Amino acid sequence: MSAVKIRELDENWTVRARSEGPDYPRPQVIYPGKMEATVPGHVYLDLANCGIIPHPFQERYEVGCQWVDEQDWVYECEFPWRPNVGLPNRNLVFQGLDTIADVFLNEVHILRSDNMYARHEINVSDVLKEGQNQLKVVFYSAVKVGIERRKAFFEKERLPWDTELFDERAFVRKPGYSYGWDWGPRLVSCGIWKPVELIEYEGRIAEFQVWQEPLGDGKFRIKTEATVEGGGEVKLTWNGKPVDPI
């Protein structure tokens, strides 16, 4: 197969609150605005590093920091890019987004994420532009979204609103312990918790499967199947020797 170029987008990230309150002046009300962010990471560490909140793992500071989870947060970065005619296919890969988010590249919506555990890969060949590119990830409060989903489910199923052990964490695909446990604080959080990558290629193996067929007498036939994206030719070897496709 042809060459594949992988570039990690881990620089020049900022984070800000999505809403800074009413659109009129209020005396002595200060909003932090854009702050430096670390990717991979999450919003609590970014706010602590920028001096907005104390580190929530210390003392009982998590109690005074839980307003963070009631906010929507926006992560943004700019990165330069030049097209390589030999690598015409370009995909953005998000290894992990925590959790409910919309992703925009150059103001074009390219992804809706709703699962912290999922990996996302999007072809952005027609969205990238030569020069500076703007990438924006809008995270919605998992607490608020979970409460809305809980309300809708409870009304549909006619469940008592004060049902115990059935809170908003059950309606969002992220770890339950982030909502608090007997051994840890309640820090629901959000952020780009795994790498973001730009993959460029002419052709590549997108999927490769191997299975075996028993033939008896301890013998097996090995079968393979490859799914190819773009151009190029798949070459298979066994113990260093080329194998012809059947």
Salt bridges, closest charged atoms under 4 A:
GLU62 OE2 - ARG60 NE 3.30
ASP72 OD2 - ARG18 NH1 3.06
GLU76 OE1 - ARG16 NE 3.02
GLU76 OE1 - LYS34 NZ 3.65
ASP98 OD1 - LYS174 NZ 2.57
ASP102 OD1 - HIS109 NE2 2.85
ASP102 OD2 - ARG112 NH1 3.14
ASP114 OD2 - ARG149 NH2 2.76
GLU121 OE1 - ARG119 NH2 3.00
GLU121 OE2 - ARG204 NH2 2.28
GLU130 OE2 - ARG82 NE 3.94
GLU155 OE2 - LYS151 NZ 2.61
ASP167 OD1 - ARG169 NE 3.04
GLU168 OE2 - ARG186 NH2 2.85
GLU213 OE1 - ARG221 NH1 3.35
GLU213 OE1 - LYS223 NZ 3.16
GLU229 OE1 - ARG204 NE 3.05
